[in-house]
Each structure stands twice: as C-alpha cells, then as structure tokens.
Amino acid sequence: MNLWTATRNRANSRADSRGEARLIDFRPVIFVNGILLIVLAAAMAVPAAVDWLYDDKDWQVFIVSGLFTLLAGLAMVLGARPEGRPELTTRQAFLLTTSVWVLMTAFGALPFTLSGLKISYTDAFFEAMSGLTTTGSTIIIGLDSMPHGILLWRALLNWMGGIGIIVMAVAILPILRIGGMQLFKMESSDKTDKVKPRTSQVAGGIVMVYVVLTLLCTLFLWLAGMTPFEAFCHAASALATGGFSTSDSSLGNWSNPWIHWILTIFMGLGGATFVLFISPWRRGRWAILTDSQIRWYLHFLVFFTLVLTLWQWAVNDWSPSDALRHSAFNVTSIVTTTGFVSTDYSLWGGLPQIIFFMLTFIGGCTGSTSGAVKIFRWEVLFAMAGVHLKRLLHPHGVFVIDFNRQRISDAVVDSVLGFVVMYFLTFAVFALLLTMTGMDFVTAITGSATALGNVGPGLGNIIGPAGTFQPLPDTAIWLLSFEMMLGRLELFTVLVLFSRSFWRG
C-alpha cells in the first residue's frame, strides 16, 4: 500500500467515524486522463509525418508538442496507477468527464500556439476546444494556404472529439442521469433491449461503424473531385459533425453538387443514434427504421429543407435544383450542429435567418456526435404539451408520455424539463456576459447559441457563415470556450463540480 492510499484510507476512516464526507480517490481519474493524453500524443505524430512529407517545418512543432504531452501522460499513468481494476464512482465519473475535455484541450492547443500561425494560447485553446467539442467555430484565417499538418490536426481533433462524445453518451451520461439520458442506460431490466451484453462491446461496435463511415465518406468525396487529403479532412469533420474545413469558404469552395450531397448524407448519419447502426434486426426490420427519434429527426430535416427550398425558388429566384441542394445541405449542417456552409445563408433574407437561428437549438439524436438540445428532448417536450392539452379536455383521463412505445418515468420527464430550462437559462446568461465584453446584440445572441449548441457559425458580419471568431476580445473567447464545453458535456456534468455538496460527498 503506497503513501497516497494509506493517507486517503486514514482520512476516510476519520470521516466515517465523525459522519463526514469521504475523500474522492483521484487516482482513477488521473490514470484515465494520463492514458488519453498518451493517445493524444500518438495522434500528433500523424500531422507531424504529413508536414515532414510536404517539407513543412511545422513537423517539429508536432514532435515537440507530442513529446511534452507524452511525458505528462506517462507521469500521470505511472504516478496514479490504481490498485486492481477499479470501478468509477459517480463523483469520479463527473470529475473524469470534465477533466478529460479540459486536459485534452489544454494539450491539444500546443501545436496551434507553437506553429507558424503566431496566435496566442487563448486563441489556440479556443480552436482546440472548438475541435474537440465538434463545434467548428474558428479563429484561423487563411486556411486555403495553411500547412497540411495544421489542417489535418483540426480534422483529427474533430474526429477524436466525435467518437469520444458518442462513447460518453453511451457509457457515462446514462449512469449519471443527465437530462433524461438514464432512459438509454444499457443495464436495462429488459435484457432483449441490450444491443450487446457489455458496454465495452457496444463502444467497440460504435467505433467500428464510425471508422467505416469515415472511410466511405472519404472515398466518395475523392471520387467526386476532392483530393485525398481534402476528402479525409472533410469526412472526419462530417461524421463528427464538427465542421472544420480546409478552406475559408468552407464547402462554398467546391461547386460540385455531388460533393454537397455526399456530405449532406454523411452529416445526417453523424447526427443519428450510432447504437442503432449495430442494433439487431427484429421481426425482419432494422431497429433504426422503427425508432421514433429517427423519424422525428428526419421530419425536422425534410420540413425545414422544403420551407427554405420554396423560399429560395419563389423569393430569391434560384433554380429548383440549386435551391434544394443548398437548403438541404445547410439545414442538415445546422440541425446536426456540424457547421459546414455551402453558401452565405445570411444573405438569403429575413425568414431564413430566423429559421437558421431556431435550428441552432434543435440538435441531432441522442448517442450521436451532434450537440444542442437534441431530438429526444424535443419529442418529450411536445408529448408533455400534448398530455396537458388532453387533460384540459378530459380532466379525469389518464395519459402517459411514451418513447418508442415505452412509458417514460416521471424522473426522466423531470430530468428532461430541468435540462431544457437550464439550457435556455445558460444561453441567456452567456449572451448577457458577451454583450458586456463589447459585442453587438446579434453577435452576442447567436454566438452564445452556437457555442452552447456546438454548431459553429452564428449570424451577422463578424461570426456569420462568411466570418470567423478572430475579431472577438480575449474575454469573449474564454467565455465561449467554457460555454462550448458546457454544451458538449450536457451542462450538469460540469455545473455539478461547482456544488459544495459534490466535494462533501
């Protein structure tokens, strides 16, 4: 038994005798963080190799950053190795989830700030946080002439953040009962509903699907006219619903309709529930075809695509094919919180801007890489409204809220309602704080919405589809970085750490 364990055990023994809170064992948290930093260091070797092949001196930056990250990770792993195979407690799970995103971002920002971009660590932290949270907002200008290593690193941050978010949604959030996610807990009493017998197997299946879809998207984009490098960067960002592009004009740099349609399809897949891709067939049907959340998701996409297509055709005199293509692409991009743009939709008129602002709050499905409120919660909210209307007409009637023909408990409904209230309260508070940094009303409101929803572009001349976050003051950059993490980790996962009772146990 080492000194750390002995000290903690003595402190916990005294706490138990006095009826006080037990100390948190930080070793599993530090150990897992160390492992992930080692993975991050290994990932830095990929852009280093690419820069070396293209004879760009930034390969040295990735090597230095990778070695520093590797040493930090090894120190954490060796210094906090737990005894045996520990199971995380609830408090450890909360702490681990938040600390992973903070540490990964802190070290993932090193290549940006040490490279030839000559940006501050504040901006580098924002760029890394935007990548790992799959937000897609950027402060970097001149992407078209950027070294390949930096462009690839941005895409890899998106890709790694995307798979991390899915695993978190499957393995951690249901246990923590965040925002109604306990409904998707794998340890269901109905064993037939379990996709795989173990959560680790589910995560492995999801990673396999994620990799296969990324490779397929890369292949299709390459065949459609992109270079292999551009194809992979956009495929990685599309599946992660991240939105980092290799061009300042995003997908407006490519006029090929096939490229837009391919990315529309794969962004849509990235916003769907990944567990359903590996779910078994029942009664001759694939579960994804009967899932109510998927149906709601598709209805949202189709409805708003048709509305904007008619608007572009009737008001802006676009051809039907161009109107449909750009409407489908940008609606899918915003609903899935990807953030790619094929054209500057802020020039479409008043109604489209209102619609795109509304879409910022919708989000994709639970268990996907998308952010915002998510379809499942909107489905529950609409069901709640329907039940209240029925009770007005039939005061003595008995009505229940269900999801996929299963009754939703009151605890789940309360959790969903609490999440949505906190979501919009957080949006309003950060919008107010952003105005205090000197930002105008439109930039502050849409900036808060896009950061919390992990969407990417906002509205207005500064952070709109044709702009970047580079002109914003440092205070606003840190606020938005924190808000991106809040939205990505479902609010309460982070906010609970500021509770005194959390540290008291």
C-alpha positions in Angstrom: 0.0 0.0 0.0 1.5 3.3 -1.1 1.5 6.6 0.9 -1.3 8.0 -1.2 -3.6 5.1 -0.4 -2.7 5.0 3.3 -3.3 8.7 3.8 -6.7 8.5 2.0 -7.8 5.5 4.0 -6.9 7.1 7.3 -8.8 10.3 6.3 -11.8 8.3 5.2 -11.8 6.3 8.4 -11.8 9.5 10.5 -14.6 10.9 8.2 -16.7 7.8 8.7 -16.3 7.9 12.5 -17.4 11.6 12.5 -20.2 11.1 9.9 -18.4 13.4 7.5 -17.9 13.0 3.7 -15.3 10.6 2.4 -12.5 12.0 0.2 -12.6 11.4 -3.6 -10.0 8.9 -4.8 -8.4 10.9 -7.7 -6.1 8.2 -8.9 -8.5 6.5 -11.4 -9.4 10.0 -12.8 -5.7 10.9 -13.2 -4.9 7.5 -14.6 -7.5 7.6 -17.3 -6.6 11.2 -18.1 -3.0 10.0 -18.5 -3.9 7.3 -20.9 -5.9 9.7 -23.1 -3.0 12.1 -23.1 -0.8 9.3 -24.4 -3.4 8.7 -27.2 -3.4 12.4 -28.0 0.4 12.4 -28.2 0.3 9.5 -30.6 -2.2 11.3 -32.7 0.2 14.3 -33.0 2.6 12.0 -34.8 0.2 11.8 -37.8 0.2 15.6 -38.8 4.0 15.6 -38.0 4.5 12.9 -40.6 2.3 14.7 -43.1 4.2 18.0 -42.6 7.5 16.2 -43.0 6.3 14.6 -46.3 5.3 18.1 -47.5 8.6 19.6 -46.3 6.9 22.0 -43.9 8.9 22.9 -40.8 5.8 22.7 -38.5 6.5 18.9 -38.2 8.9 19.9 -35.4 6.1 21.6 -33.6 4.0 18.5 -33.5 7.0 16.4 -32.4 7.8 18.8 -29.5 4.1 19.0 -28.6 3.7 15.3 -28.8 6.7 14.6 -26.6 5.6 17.1 -24.0 2.1 15.5 -24.0 3.5 12.0 -23.8 5.7 12.8 -20.8 2.7 14.4 -19.0 0.6 11.4 -19.8 3.2 8.9 -18.6 3.7 10.8 -15.4 0.0 10.7 -14.7 -0.3 7.0 -15.5 2.8 5.9 -13.5 2.1 8.2 -10.6 -1.6 7.4 -10.2 -1.9 3.7 -11.2 -4.8 2.3 -9.2 -4.7 -1.0 -7.4 -6.5 -3.7 -9.3 -9.3 -2.8 -11.7 -11.3 0.0 -10.0 -14.8 0.9 -10.9 -15.6 4.6 -11.1 -17.9 6.0 -8.6 -20.5 8.6 -9.6 -18.4 11.5 -8.3 -15.3 10.2 -10.1 -17.3 9.9 -13.3 -18.4 13.5 -13.1 -14.9 14.7 -12.4 -13.4 12.5 -15.1 -15.8 13.6 -17.8 -15.0 17.3 -17.3 -11.3 16.9 -16.7 -10.8 14.9 -19.9 -12.1 17.7 -22.1 -10.1 20.4 -20.2 -6.8 18.5 -20.3 -7.2 17.2 -23.9 -7.9 20.8 -25.0 -5.0 22.3 -23.0 -2.5 19.9 -24.6 -4.3 19.8 -28.0 -3.8 23.6 -28.2 0.0 23.3 -28.1 0.5 22.7 -31.9 -1.5 25.8 -32.7 0.3 28.2 -30.4 3.8 26.8 -31.3 3.3 26.7 -35.0 3.8 29.4 -37.6 0.2 30.7 -37.1 1.6 33.0 -34.4 -1.6 33.0 -32.4 -1.9 33.4 -28.6 -2.6 30.5 -26.3 -6.1 31.9 -25.7 -6.9 31.6 -29.4 -5.2 28.2 -29.6 -7.3 26.9 -26.6 -10.5 28.2 -28.3 -9.5 26.4 -31.6 -8.7 23.1 -29.8 -11.9 23.3 -27.6 -13.9 24.0 -30.8 -12.4 21.0 -32.4 -12.8 18.5 -29.5 -16.3 19.6 -28.8 -17.1 19.3 -32.5 -18.3 22.9 -32.6 -16.4 24.0 -35.7 -16.0 27.7 -34.8 -12.6 29.0 -35.8 -10.3 32.0 -35.2 -7.9 31.0 -38.0 -7.8 32.9 -41.3 -6.1 31.7 -44.5 -7.0 28.1 -44.4 -6.6 27.7 -48.2 -2.8 28.3 -47.8 -2.4 26.7 -44.4 0.2 23.9 -43.8 -1.2 20.4 -44.2 -0.3 19.4 -40.7 -2.4 22.1 -39.1 -5.4 21.4 -41.3 -5.1 17.7 -40.5 -4.8 18.3 -36.8 -8.0 20.3 -36.8 -9.8 17.4 -38.6 -8.3 14.9 -36.2 -9.5 17.0 -33.2 -13.0 16.9 -34.7 -12.8 13.2 -35.3 -11.4 12.2 -31.9 -13.9 14.5 -30.2 -16.8 12.9 -32.1 -16.0 9.4 -31.1 -15.4 10.5 -27.5 -18.8 12.1 -27.3 -20.6 9.0 -28.6 -18.8 6.8 -26.1 -19.6 9.3 -23.3 -23.3 9.3 -24.3 -23.4 5.5 -24.3 -21.3 4.7 -21.3 -21.3 7.6 -18.9 -24.3 10.0 -19.2 -27.0 7.4 -18.8 -25.4 6.3 -15.5 -25.2 10.0 -14.3 -28.9 10.5 -15.2 -28.1 13.7 -17.1 -31.0 15.4 -18.9 -33.1 12.2 -19.2 -30.3 10.1 -20.6 -31.0 7.4 -17.9 -33.6 6.2 -20.4 -30.8 4.9 -22.6 -28.9 3.1 -19.8 -27.6 -0.2 -21.2 -28.2 -2.2 -18.0 -31.9 -2.4 -18.8 -34.2 -4.8 -16.9 -35.4 -6.0 -20.3 -32.4 -8.0 -21.5 -33.8 -8.2 -25.1 -33.2 -4.4 -25.4 -29.5 -4.7 -24.9 -27.6 -4.4 -28.2 -24.6 -6.2 -26.8 -24.1 -7.9 -23.4 -21.3 -5.4 -22.3 -21.0 -1.7 -22.7 -17.4 -2.1 -23.9 -18.6 -4.3 -26.8 -21.2 -1.6 -27.7 -18.4 1.0 -27.7 -16.2 -1.2 -29.9 -19.1 -1.7 -32.3 -19.7 2.0 -32.5 -16.0 2.8 -33.1 -16.0 0.2 -36.0 -19.1 1.8 -37.6 -17.6 5.3 -37.1 -14.3 4.3 -38.8 -16.1 2.5 -41.7 -18.4 5.5 -42.4 -15.4 7.9 -42.3 -13.6 5.8 -44.8 -16.6 5.5 -47.1 -17.2 9.3 -47.0 -13.5 9.9 -47.8 -13.7 7.5 -50.8 -16.9 9.1 -52.1 -15.6 12.7 -51.7 -12.3 11.6 -53.5 -14.3 10.2 -56.4 -16.4 13.3 -56.5 -13.4 15.5 -57.1 -11.6 16.3 -53.8 -8.0 15.5 -53.3 -7.5 12.5 -50.9 -6.3 14.9 -48.2 -9.3 17.2 -48.6 -11.6 14.2 -48.7 -10.4 12.8 -45.4 -10.4 16.1 -43.6 -14.0 16.8 -44.6 -15.1 13.2 -44.0 -13.6 13.3 -40.5 -15.4 16.6 -39.7 -18.7 15.5 -41.3 -19.0 12.2 -39.3 -18.0 14.1 -36.1 -20.5 16.9 -37.0 -17.5 19.2 -36.3 -17.4 21.5 -39.3 -13.7 22.2 -39.7 -12.9 22.7 -43.4 -9.7 23.2 -45.3 -11.0 26.4 -46.9 -12.1 29.8 -45.5 -15.2 29.5 -47.8 -16.0 26.1 -46.2 -17.9 24.0 -48.8 -18.5 27.1 -50.9 -15.0 26.4 -52.3 -16.4 23.4 -54.1 -19.3 23.9 -56.6 -19.7 20.2 -57.5 -23.2 19.2 -56.4 -22.1 15.6 -55.7 -19.7 16.8 -53.0 -22.6 18.7 -51.3 -25.0 15.8 -51.5 -22.4 13.3 -50.2 -21.6 15.5 -47.2 -25.4 16.1 -46.6 -25.9 12.4 -46.3 -22.9 11.7 -44.0 -23.7 14.7 -41.8 -27.2 13.3 -41.5 -25.7 9.9 -40.5 -23.4 11.6 -37.9 -26.5 13.2 -36.3 -28.2 9.8 -35.9 -28.1 7.4 -33.0 -25.0 5.3 -33.5 -26.1 2.5 -31.3 -28.9 1.8 -33.8 -26.4 1.1 -36.5 -25.3 -2.0 -34.6 -28.7 -3.0 -33.3 -30.1 -6.4 -34.2 -32.9 -7.0 -36.6 -36.2 -7.8 -35.0 -39.2 -9.2 -36.8 -37.4 -8.7 -40.1 -36.9 -5.0 -39.6 -33.8 -2.9 -38.6 -34.4 -1.1 -35.3 -33.2 2.2 -36.8 -36.2 2.2 -39.2 -38.7 2.0 -36.4 -37.1 4.3 -33.9 -39.4 7.3 -33.1 -36.4 9.7 -32.5 -35.1 8.9 -36.0 -38.5 9.6 -37.5 -38.7 13.0 -35.7 -35.2 13.8 -36.8 -35.9 13.1 -40.5 -39.2 15.1 -40.2 -37.3 18.1 -38.9 -34.8 17.9 -41.7 -37.3 17.4 -44.5 -39.7 20.1 -43.3 -37.2 22.9 -42.9 -35.5 21.9 -46.2 -38.7 22.2 -48.1 -39.6 25.5 -46.5 -36.2 27.0 -47.4 -36.3 25.5 -50.9 -39.6 27.1 -51.7 -38.3 30.4 -50.3 -35.2 30.4 -52.4 -37.1 29.4 -55.5 -40.0 31.8 -55.1 -38.3 34.8 -53.4 -34.7 34.7 -54.5 -35.3 33.2 -57.9 -33.0 30.2 -57.5 -33.3 27.2 -59.8 -35.2 24.3 -58.1 -32.1 22.1 -58.1 -29.8 24.7 -56.5 -32.4 25.7 -54.0 -33.0 22.1 -52.9 -29.2 21.3 -52.7 -28.2 24.4 -50.7 -31.2 24.2 -48.5 -30.7 20.5 -47.7 -27.0 21.0 -47.1 -27.2 24.0 -44.8 -30.3 22.7 -42.9 -28.6 19.4 -42.3 -25.4 21.1 -41.3 -27.1 23.3 -38.7 -29.5 20.7 -37.3 -26.7 18.2 -36.8 -24.6 21.1 -35.4 -21.9 20.4 -38.0 -21.3 24.0 -39.1 -20.3 23.5 -42.8 -21.8 26.1 -45.1 -22.1 25.8 -48.9 -23.1 29.5 -49.3 -23.6 32.5 -47.1 -27.2 31.9 -45.9 -27.2 35.2 -44.0 -27.9 36.8 -47.5 -31.0 34.7 -48.1 -33.4 37.1 -46.4 -35.1 37.6 -43.0 -37.1 34.3 -42.8 -34.1 32.0 -43.5 -32.0 33.8 -40.8 -34.8 33.3 -38.3 -35.1 29.6 -39.3 -31.4 29.0 -39.0 -31.3 30.7 -35.6 -34.1 28.3 -34.5 -32.3 25.3 -35.9 -29.3 26.2 -33.7 -31.3 24.9 -30.7 -32.6 21.6 -32.2 -29.7 19.3 -32.5 -29.5 15.7 -33.7 -30.3 12.4 -31.9 -29.0 11.2 -28.5 -26.0 8.9 -28.9 -24.8 10.9 -31.9 -21.9 13.4 -32.3 -24.3 16.4 -32.6 -24.9 18.9 -29.8 -27.8 21.3 -28.8 -30.9 20.2 -27.0 -31.4 17.0 -29.2 -34.4 15.5 -30.8 -35.3 13.1 -27.9 -35.8 16.0 -25.5 -37.9 17.9 -28.1 -40.0 14.8 -28.5 -40.6 14.6 -24.8 -41.5 18.3 -24.5 -44.0 18.0 -27.3 -45.5 14.9 -25.7 -45.8 16.8 -22.4 -47.6 19.7 -24.1 -50.0 17.2 -25.8 -50.8 15.5 -22.5 -51.6 18.8 -20.8 -53.9 19.7 -23.7 -55.7 16.4 -23.3 -56.1 16.9 -19.6 -57.8 20.2 -20.2 -60.4 18.4 -22.4 -60.6 15.3 -20.2 -59.8 16.2 -16.6 -60.4 12.6 -15.4 -58.4 10.9 -18.2 -55.2 9.0 -17.6 -52.5 9.9 -20.1 -48.8 8.9 -20.2 -45.8 10.0 -22.1 -44.0 7.3 -24.0 -40.9 6.9 -26.1 -40.7 4.0 -28.7 -43.9 2.6 -27.1 -42.4 2.5 -23.7 -43.7 4.6 -20.8 -41.3 7.3 -19.7 -41.0 7.6 -15.9 -41.7 10.9 -14.1 -38.0 11.1 -13.2 -36.9 11.1 -16.8 -39.6 13.7 -17.7 -38.4 15.9 -14.8 -34.8 15.5 -15.9 -35.6 16.5 -19.4 -37.5 19.5 -18.3 -34.8 20.6 -15.9 -32.2 20.3 -18.7 -34.1 22.4 -21.2 -34.8 25.1 -18.6 -31.1 25.2 -17.6 -30.1 25.1 -21.3 -32.0 28.3 -22.2 -31.1 30.0 -18.9 -27.4 29.3 -19.7 -27.8 30.6 -23.2 -29.3 33.9 -21.9 -26.7 34.4 -19.2 -23.8 33.9 -21.6 -25.4 36.2 -24.2 -25.6 38.8 -21.5 -22.0 38.3 -20.5 -20.9 38.5 -24.1 -22.6 41.9 -24.6 -20.6 43.1 -21.5 -17.4 42.4 -23.5 -18.4 44.9 -26.1 -20.1 42.5 -28.6 -23.1 43.7 -30.5 -26.6 42.2 -29.9 -26.7 39.8 -32.9 -23.2 38.6 -32.4 -23.7 38.0 -28.6 -27.1 36.3 -29.0 -26.0 34.0 -31.9 -22.5 33.5 -30.5 -24.0 32.2 -27.2 -26.4 29.9 -29.1 -23.8 28.5 -31.5 -21.3 27.9 -28.7 -23.7 26.2 -26.3 -25.2 24.1 -29.2 -21.7 23.3 -30.6 -23.0 24.5 -34.0 -20.1 26.6 -35.4 -21.2 29.7 -37.3 -23.5 32.4 -35.9 -25.2 35.3 -37.7 -24.0 38.8 -38.5 -21.0 40.2 -40.2 -18.5 39.0 -37.6 -19.2 35.4 -36.8 -21.7 34.7 -39.6 -21.2 32.0 -42.2 -18.7 34.2 -44.0 -16.8 35.3 -40.9 -14.7 34.0 -38.0 -14.3 34.5 -34.3 -10.9 36.0 -34.7 -12.0 39.7 -34.1 -13.6 38.9 -30.7 -11.8 40.0 -27.5 -9.9 37.5 -25.3 -12.6 37.7 -22.6 -15.3 36.7 -25.0 -13.0 33.9 -26.4 -12.6 32.3 -22.9 -16.4 32.7 -22.2 -17.2 30.9 -25.5 -14.6 28.2 -24.8 -16.2 27.5 -21.5 -19.7 27.6 -23.0 -18.7 25.1 -25.7 -17.6 22.7 -23.0 -20.8 23.2 -21.0 -22.9 22.4 -24.0 -20.8 19.5 -25.1 -20.9 17.8 -21.7 -24.7 18.4 -21.2 -24.4 21.3 -18.7 -25.0 19.5 -15.4 -21.9 17.3 -15.8 -19.8 20.5 -15.4 -22.0 22.6 -13.2 -22.2 19.8 -10.5 -18.5 20.4 -9.9 -19.3 23.9 -8.6 -21.6 22.4 -6.0 -20.3 22.3 -2.4 -22.2 19.1 -1.8 -20.3 17.4 -4.6 -17.0 17.8 -2.8 -18.6 17.0 0.6 -19.8 13.7 -0.9 
